[in-house]
Amino acid sequence: MAVLPELEAFLELAEFGRLTGKSRAMHEQTPQQARIDFEASSGFLDVPLDHIACEDFSVTARDGHRLPARLYRNGQAAAGLQPVILYFHGGGYVVGSLDSHDALCRRLAAQGGFALLTVDYRLAPEWRFPTPVQDACDAGNWLMREGAARGLDASRVALAGDSVGATLATVLSIIAVREPEELALKPKAQLLVYPVTDATTHRASHRDFAEGYLLETPTLDWFYAHYGRTLQDLADWRCSPLLAEDLSGVVPALVYLAGHDPLHDEGLAYAERLRVAGNDVTLLEQSGMTHDFLRMAGLLSEVEGIHAEVAGWVRSRL
């Protein structure tokens, strides 16, 4: 299937910006410049819903670092404890923030039935692997210890994320089973939207959609070069969960892929490995969309329905 017409127009506009010198590919920038551009471009994809209540605070990591956090609710806190999505933003471990994904988190919270907590893990190259994984674990352990004080039910949690945020979600799902001493949280589900599952290999989709489809293969390589300290880091299952020896016993997963995405094939391979390992897996795909479609509700009318779809799946498991 071809790219959706509205999305094709957006991609053509982005390409025109490059041709005229008004913009540059992310992998041609410094991390600091790329972060500024990524934040600015988020405003073209969607506009935040202003009626969703949110609260900013911080979570303390194991080394004492304060991680910014944001809690979203559709209305005031409910009586009793609410189920919660613990959401990790995408951005290749180099870009992205609470603000870049604010509109998306508000839209998911607006679906009702759960609160949404997102935590700003530290970024590379200032903080390389495995710091983001440890920060994500620390966020989960904070939820176990202190979530009830904010009206959150740590026994009804879905781990979720997009791109490398989805990688963190699935890695935590594995850690919860294999290394309970590292993560006390016991999630009920994992929502994985176009995850990175193997940073060591270029598959057919990396070649077919290498350029011109928003996320580019050279940008992925640029992300990994900033994130990994060594090639061995990239082969570590906490960076490339497709390479984990044992995926059995993890919580039900919704794997949602984009048809025109360098990450398509590794996401498909991960869903299949989860299924072969005996897990409950739901695989969905938007064949006419690119990477980052989950943040495009202001650009593509179809995305609102996708938000309702994934929220309904999460509610059914919480």
Secondary structure, DSSP 8 states (H G I E B T S, - for coil): ----HHHHHHHHHHHHHHHTTS---GGGS-HHHHHHHHHHHHHHH----TTSEEEEEEEE-TTS-EEEEEEEESSS--SS-EEEEEEE--STTTS--TTTTHHHHHHHHHT-SSEEEEE----TTTS-TTHHHHHHHHHHHHHHHHGGGGTEEEEEEEEEEETHHHHHHHHHHHHHHH-TTT-----SEEEEES----TT---HHHHHTSSSSSS-HHHHHHHHHHH-SSHHHHHSTTT-GGG-S--TT---EEEEEEEE-TTHHHHHHHHHHHHHTT--EEEEEEEEEETTGGG-TTT-THHHHHHHHHHHHHHHH-
